[in-house]
Amino acid sequence: MFRRTFWFTAGAAAGVWATAKVNRKLKQLTPESLAAQAADKAIGTGHKLKDFALDVRESMARREAELGEALGLEAPVDPGLPVRRHFAVEAAEHVGPDRSLEATNYRKLPYNSYNRNEDH
């Protein structure tokens, strides 16, 4: 009699445990839960990318200081000297008749007056 009671109780406990586990897994697979998990992972990835960018900036500034020190660029700047700004892209000379930007040594870019940010 004791054996039957033991196995009945063990089977009931296993059934309750399995049901609880299946219900927990089903709740994890609902659309709301999946969306929340994706959002959490996206936020975590964003934080990791931000930390990486900050590390890169810090290392870049440190290396620039090392190079400046090694090359003697840390000398005080004469205030009488003109400051020349370096631009990544030179300004366009003029807009041509075919409404494309004509810049020296650059390919022609189509002129587009539509601003994508106006709709937002």
TIRO-2110 file (N, C-alpha, C; in Angstrom, 1 decimal):
// TIRO-2110
0.8, -1.2, 0.0, N, 1, A
0.0, 0.0, 0.0, CA, 1, A
0.9, 1.3, 0.0, C, 1, A
2.0, 1.2, 0.8, N, 2, A
2.8, 2.4, 0.8, CA, 2, A
3.5, 2.6, -0.5, C, 2, A
3.8, 1.6, -1.3, N, 3, A
4.4, 1.7, -2.6, CA, 3, A
3.5, 2.5, -3.6, C, 3, A
2.2, 2.1, -3.6, N, 4, A
1.3, 2.7, -4.5, CA, 4, A
1.1, 4.2, -4.1, C, 4, A
1.0, 4.5, -2.9, N, 5, A
0.9, 5.9, -2.5, CA, 5, A
2.1, 6.7, -2.9, C, 5, A
3.3, 6.1, -2.7, N, 6, A
4.5, 6.8, -3.1, CA, 6, A
4.5, 7.1, -4.6, C, 6, A
4.2, 6.1, -5.4, N, 7, A
4.3, 6.3, -6.8, CA, 7, A
3.2, 7.2, -7.3, C, 7, A
2.0, 7.2, -6.7, N, 8, A
1.0, 8.1, -7.0, CA, 8, A
1.4, 9.5, -6.7, C, 8, A
2.0, 9.7, -5.6, N, 9, A
2.4, 11.1, -5.2, CA, 9, A
3.5, 11.5, -6.1, C, 9, A
4.5, 10.7, -6.4, N, 10, A
5.6, 11.0, -7.3, CA, 10, A
5.1, 11.4, -8.7, C, 10, A
4.1, 10.6, -9.2, N, 11, A
3.5, 10.9, -10.5, CA, 11, A
2.8, 12.2, -10.5, C, 11, A
2.0, 12.5, -9.5, N, 12, A
1.3, 13.8, -9.4, CA, 12, A
2.2, 14.9, -9.3, C, 12, A
3.3, 14.8, -8.5, N, 13, A
4.3, 15.9, -8.4, CA, 13, A
5.0, 16.1, -9.8, C, 13, A
5.3, 15.0, -10.5, N, 14, A
5.9, 15.2, -11.8, CA, 14, A
5.0, 15.9, -12.8, C, 14, A
3.7, 15.5, -12.7, N, 15, A
2.7, 16.1, -13.6, CA, 15, A
2.6, 17.6, -13.3, C, 15, A
2.5, 18.0, -12.0, N, 16, A
2.4, 19.4, -11.6, CA, 16, A
3.7, 20.2, -12.1, C, 16, A
4.8, 19.6, -11.9, N, 17, A
6.1, 20.2, -12.3, CA, 17, A
6.1, 20.4, -13.8, C, 17, A
5.8, 19.4, -14.6, N, 18, A
5.8, 19.5, -16.1, CA, 18, A
4.8, 20.5, -16.5, C, 18, A
3.6, 20.5, -16.0, N, 19, A
2.6, 21.5, -16.3, CA, 19, A
3.1, 22.9, -16.1, C, 19, A
3.7, 23.1, -14.9, N, 20, A
4.2, 24.5, -14.6, CA, 20, A
5.3, 24.9, -15.6, C, 20, A
6.1, 24.0, -15.9, N, 21, A
7.2, 24.3, -16.8, CA, 21, A
6.7, 24.6, -18.2, C, 21, A
5.7, 23.8, -18.7, N, 22, A
5.1, 24.1, -20.0, CA, 22, A
4.4, 25.4, -20.0, C, 22, A
3.7, 25.8, -19.0, N, 23, A
3.0, 27.1, -18.9, CA, 23, A
4.0, 28.2, -18.9, C, 23, A
5.1, 28.0, -18.2, N, 24, A
6.1, 29.1, -18.1, CA, 24, A
6.7, 29.3, -19.5, C, 24, A
7.0, 28.2, -20.2, N, 25, A
7.6, 28.3, -21.6, CA, 25, A
6.5, 29.0, -22.6, C, 25, A
5.3, 28.6, -22.4, N, 26, A
4.3, 29.2, -23.3, CA, 26, A
4.1, 30.7, -23.0, C, 26, A
4.3, 31.2, -21.8, N, 27, A
4.2, 32.6, -21.5, CA, 27, A
5.4, 33.3, -22.1, C, 27, A
6.6, 32.6, -22.2, N, 28, A
7.8, 33.2, -22.8, CA, 28, A
7.6, 33.4, -24.3, C, 28, A
6.8, 32.6, -24.9, N, 29, A
6.6, 32.6, -26.3, CA, 29, A
5.4, 33.4, -26.8, C, 29, A
4.8, 34.2, -25.9, N, 30, A
3.7, 35.1, -26.4, CA, 30, A
4.3, 36.2, -27.2, C, 30, A
3.6, 36.9, -28.1, N, 31, A
4.1, 38.0, -28.8, CA, 31, A
4.6, 39.1, -28.0, C, 31, A
3.9, 39.5, -26.9, N, 32, A
4.3, 40.5, -26.0, CA, 32, A
5.6, 40.2, -25.3, C, 32, A
5.8, 39.0, -24.9, N, 33, A
7.0, 38.6, -24.2, CA, 33, A
8.2, 38.6, -25.2, C, 33, A
7.9, 38.1, -26.4, N, 34, A
9.0, 38.1, -27.4, CA, 34, A
9.4, 39.5, -27.8, C, 34, A
8.4, 40.4, -27.9, N, 35, A
8.7, 41.8, -28.2, CA, 35, A
9.5, 42.5, -27.0, C, 35, A
9.2, 42.2, -25.8, N, 36, A
9.9, 42.7, -24.7, CA, 36, A
11.3, 42.1, -24.6, C, 36, A
11.5, 40.9, -24.9, N, 37, A
12.8, 40.3, -25.0, CA, 37, A
13.7, 40.9, -26.1, C, 37, A
13.1, 41.2, -27.2, N, 38, A
13.8, 41.8, -28.3, CA, 38, A
14.2, 43.2, -28.0, C, 38, A
13.3, 43.9, -27.3, N, 39, A
13.6, 45.3, -26.9, CA, 39, A
14.7, 45.3, -25.9, C, 39, A
14.7, 44.4, -24.9, N, 40, A
15.8, 44.3, -23.9, CA, 40, A
17.1, 44.0, -24.6, C, 40, A
17.1, 43.1, -25.5, N, 41, A
18.4, 42.8, -26.2, CA, 41, A
18.9, 44.0, -27.1, C, 41, A
18.0, 44.7, -27.7, N, 42, A
18.4, 45.9, -28.5, CA, 42, A
18.9, 47.0, -27.6, C, 42, A
18.3, 47.2, -26.4, N, 43, A
18.9, 48.2, -25.5, CA, 43, A
20.2, 47.7, -25.0, C, 43, A
20.4, 46.5, -24.7, N, 44, A
21.7, 46.0, -24.2, CA, 44, A
22.7, 46.1, -25.3, C, 44, A
22.4, 45.8, -26.5, N, 45, A
23.3, 46.0, -27.6, CA, 45, A
23.7, 47.5, -27.8, C, 45, A
22.7, 48.3, -27.7, N, 46, A
23.0, 49.8, -27.8, CA, 46, A
24.0, 50.2, -26.7, C, 46, A
23.8, 49.7, -25.5, N, 47, A
24.7, 50.1, -24.4, CA, 47, A
26.1, 49.6, -24.7, C, 47, A
26.2, 48.4, -25.2, N, 48, A
27.5, 47.8, -25.5, CA, 48, A
28.2, 48.6, -26.6, C, 48, A
27.4, 49.0, -27.6, N, 49, A
28.0, 49.8, -28.7, CA, 49, A
28.4, 51.2, -28.2, C, 49, A
27.6, 51.8, -27.3, N, 50, A
28.0, 53.1, -26.7, CA, 50, A
29.3, 53.0, -25.9, C, 50, A
29.4, 51.9, -25.1, N, 51, A
30.6, 51.7, -24.3, CA, 51, A
31.8, 51.5, -25.3, C, 51, A
31.6, 50.7, -26.4, N, 52, A
32.7, 50.5, -27.3, CA, 52, A
33.1, 51.8, -28.0, C, 52, A
32.1, 52.7, -28.3, N, 53, A
32.5, 54.0, -29.0, CA, 53, A
33.2, 54.9, -28.0, C, 53, A
32.8, 54.8, -26.7, N, 54, A
33.5, 55.6, -25.7, CA, 54, A
35.0, 55.1, -25.5, C, 54, A
35.1, 53.8, -25.5, N, 55, A
36.5, 53.3, -25.4, CA, 55, A
37.3, 53.6, -26.6, C, 55, A
36.8, 53.6, -27.8, N, 56, A
37.5, 54.0, -29.0, CA, 56, A
37.9, 55.4, -28.9, C, 56, A
37.0, 56.3, -28.5, N, 57, A
37.3, 57.8, -28.4, CA, 57, A
38.4, 58.0, -27.4, C, 57, A
38.3, 57.3, -26.2, N, 58, A
39.3, 57.5, -25.2, CA, 58, A
40.7, 57.0, -25.7, C, 58, A
40.7, 55.9, -26.3, N, 59, A
42.0, 55.3, -26.8, CA, 59, A
42.5, 56.2, -28.0, C, 59, A
41.6, 56.8, -28.8, N, 60, A
42.1, 57.6, -29.9, CA, 60, A
42.7, 58.9, -29.3, C, 60, A
42.0, 59.5, -28.3, N, 61, A
42.6, 60.7, -27.7, CA, 61, A
43.9, 60.5, -27.0, C, 61, A
44.0, 59.3, -26.4, N, 62, A
45.3, 59.0, -25.7, CA, 62, A
46.4, 58.8, -26.7, C, 62, A
46.1, 58.1, -27.8, N, 63, A
47.1, 57.9, -28.8, CA, 63, A
47.5, 59.2, -29.5, C, 63, A
46.5, 60.0, -29.8, N, 64, A
46.8, 61.3, -30.4, CA, 64, A
47.7, 62.1, -29.5, C, 64, A
47.4, 62.1, -28.2, N, 65, A
48.3, 62.8, -27.2, CA, 65, A
49.7, 62.2, -27.3, C, 65, A
49.8, 60.9, -27.3, N, 66, A
51.1, 60.3, -27.4, CA, 66, A
51.9, 60.7, -28.7, C, 66, A
51.2, 60.7, -29.8, N, 67, A
51.8, 61.1, -31.1, CA, 67, A
52.2, 62.5, -31.0, C, 67, A
51.3, 63.4, -30.5, N, 68, A
51.6, 64.8, -30.4, CA, 68, A
52.8, 65.1, -29.5, C, 68, A
52.9, 64.3, -28.5, N, 69, A
54.1, 64.5, -27.6, CA, 69, A
55.4, 64.0, -28.3, C, 69, A
55.3, 62.9, -29.0, N, 70, A
56.5, 62.3, -29.7, CA, 70, A
56.9, 63.2, -30.8, C, 70, A
56.0, 63.9, -31.5, N, 71, A
56.3, 64.7, -32.6, CA, 71, A
56.5, 66.2, -32.2, C, 71, A
56.4, 66.5, -31.0, N, 72, A
56.6, 67.8, -30.5, CA, 72, A
55.5, 68.8, -30.9, C, 72, A
54.3, 68.3, -31.1, N, 73, A
53.2, 69.1, -31.5, CA, 73, A
52.4, 69.8, -30.3, C, 73, A
52.9, 69.6, -29.1, N, 74, A
52.3, 70.1, -27.9, CA, 74, A
52.8, 71.5, -27.6, C, 74, A
53.6, 72.1, -28.5, N, 75, A
54.1, 73.5, -28.3, CA, 75, A
53.0, 74.4, -28.4, C, 75, A
53.1, 75.6, -27.7, N, 76, A
52.0, 76.5, -27.7, CA, 76, A
51.8, 77.1, -29.1, C, 76, A
50.6, 77.4, -29.5, N, 77, A
50.3, 77.9, -30.9, CA, 77, A
50.4, 79.4, -30.9, C, 77, A
51.0, 79.9, -31.9, N, 78, A
51.2, 81.4, -32.0, CA, 78, A
49.8, 81.9, -32.4, C, 78, A
49.2, 82.8, -31.6, N, 79, A
47.9, 83.4, -31.9, CA, 79, A
47.8, 84.2, -33.1, C, 79, A
49.0, 84.6, -33.6, N, 80, A
49.0, 85.4, -34.9, CA, 80, A
48.8, 84.6, -36.1, C, 80, A
49.0, 83.3, -36.0, N, 81, A
48.9, 82.4, -37.2, CA, 81, A
47.4, 82.2, -37.5, C, 81, A
47.1, 82.1, -38.8, N, 82, A
45.6, 81.9, -39.2, CA, 82, A
45.3, 80.4, -38.9, C, 82, A
44.1, 80.2, -38.6, N, 83, A
43.6, 78.8, -38.4, CA, 83, A
42.9, 78.3, -39.6, C, 83, A
43.3, 77.2, -40.1, N, 84, A
42.7, 76.6, -41.3, CA, 84, A
41.9, 75.4, -40.9, C, 84, A
40.6, 75.5, -41.3, N, 85, A
39.8, 74.3, -41.0, CA, 85, A
39.8, 73.3, -42.1, C, 85, A
39.8, 72.1, -41.8, N, 86, A
39.9, 71.0, -42.7, CA, 86, A
38.5, 70.4, -42.8, C, 86, A
37.9, 70.4, -44.0, N, 87, A
36.6, 69.8, -44.2, CA, 87, A
36.7, 68.5, -44.9, C, 87, A
35.9, 67.5, -44.6, N, 88, A
35.9, 66.2, -45.2, CA, 88, A
35.5, 66.3, -46.6, C, 88, A
34.5, 67.1, -46.9, N, 89, A
34.0, 67.3, -48.3, CA, 89, A
34.1, 68.8, -48.6, C, 89, A
34.6, 69.1, -49.8, N, 90, A
34.7, 70.5, -50.2, CA, 90, A
33.3, 70.9, -50.6, C, 90, A
33.0, 72.2, -50.5, N, 91, A
31.7, 72.7, -50.9, CA, 91, A
31.6, 72.7, -52.5, C, 91, A
30.4, 72.6, -52.9, N, 92, A
30.2, 72.5, -54.4, CA, 92, A
30.4, 73.9, -54.9, C, 92, A
31.0, 74.0, -56.2, N, 93, A
31.2, 75.3, -56.8, CA, 93, A
30.0, 75.9, -57.2, C, 93, A
29.1, 75.2, -57.9, N, 94, A
27.8, 75.8, -58.4, CA, 94, A
26.9, 74.7, -58.8, C, 94, A
25.6, 75.0, -59.0, N, 95, A
24.7, 74.1, -59.4, CA, 95, A
24.5, 74.2, -60.9, C, 95, A
24.8, 73.2, -61.7, N, 96, A
24.8, 73.3, -63.1, CA, 96, A
23.4, 73.3, -63.7, C, 96, A
23.3, 73.4, -65.0, N, 97, A
21.9, 73.5, -65.7, CA, 97, A
21.1, 72.2, -65.6, C, 97, A
21.8, 71.1, -65.4, N, 98, A
21.1, 69.8, -65.2, CA, 98, A
20.7, 69.6, -63.8, C, 98, A
20.8, 70.6, -63.0, N, 99, A
20.5, 70.6, -61.5, CA, 99, A
21.3, 69.6, -60.8, C, 99, A
22.5, 69.4, -61.2, N, 100, A
23.4, 68.5, -60.4, CA, 100, A
24.6, 69.3, -59.9, C, 100, A
25.1, 68.9, -58.7, N, 101, A
26.2, 69.7, -58.1, CA, 101, A
27.5, 69.4, -58.8, C, 101, A
28.2, 70.4, -59.2, N, 102, A
29.4, 70.2, -59.9, CA, 102, A
30.6, 70.7, -59.0, C, 102, A
31.3, 69.7, -58.5, N, 103, A
32.4, 70.1, -57.6, CA, 103, A
33.7, 69.5, -58.3, C, 103, A
34.8, 70.1, -58.0, N, 104, A
36.0, 69.7, -58.6, CA, 104, A
36.5, 68.3, -58.1, C, 104, A
36.8, 67.4, -58.9, N, 105, A
37.4, 66.1, -58.6, CA, 105, A
36.3, 65.2, -57.9, C, 105, A
35.1, 65.6, -58.0, N, 106, A
34.0, 64.7, -57.3, CA, 106, A
33.0, 64.3, -58.4, C, 106, A
32.4, 63.2, -58.2, N, 107, A
31.4, 62.8, -59.2, CA, 107, A
30.2, 63.6, -59.0, C, 107, A
29.4, 63.7, -60.0, N, 108, A
28.2, 64.5, -60.0, CA, 108, A
27.1, 63.9, -59.1, C, 108, A
26.6, 64.7, -58.2, N, 109, A
25.5, 64.2, -57.3, CA, 109, A
24.2, 64.8, -57.8, C, 109, A
23.1, 64.0, -57.8, N, 110, A
21.9, 64.5, -58.3, CA, 110, A
21.3, 65.5, -57.2, C, 110, A
20.7, 66.5, -57.7, N, 111, A
20.1, 67.5, -56.9, CA, 111, A
18.7, 67.0, -56.5, C, 111, A
18.4, 67.0, -55.2, N, 112, A
17.1, 66.6, -54.7, CA, 112, A
16.6, 67.5, -53.7, C, 112, A
15.5, 68.2, -54.0, N, 113, A
15.0, 69.2, -53.0, CA, 113, A
14.2, 68.6, -51.9, C, 113, A
13.9, 67.3, -52.1, N, 114, A
13.0, 66.6, -51.1, CA, 114, A
13.8, 66.3, -49.9, C, 114, A
13.3, 66.7, -48.7, N, 115, A
14.0, 66.5, -47.4, CA, 115, A
13.2, 65.3, -46.8, C, 115, A
13.9, 64.3, -46.5, N, 116, A
13.3, 63.1, -45.9, CA, 116, A
12.8, 63.3, -44.5, C, 116, A
13.4, 64.3, -43.9, N, 117, A
13.0, 64.6, -42.5, CA, 117, A
11.7, 65.4, -42.4, C, 117, A
11.2, 65.9, -43.5, N, 118, A
10.0, 66.8, -43.4, CA, 118, A
8.8, 66.0, -43.0, C, 118, A
8.7, 64.7, -43.3, N, 119, A
7.5, 63.9, -43.0, CA, 119, A
7.5, 63.4, -41.6, C, 119, A
8.6, 63.6, -40.8, N, 120, A
8.6, 63.0, -39.5, CA, 120, A
8.4, 64.0, -38.4, C, 120, A
END
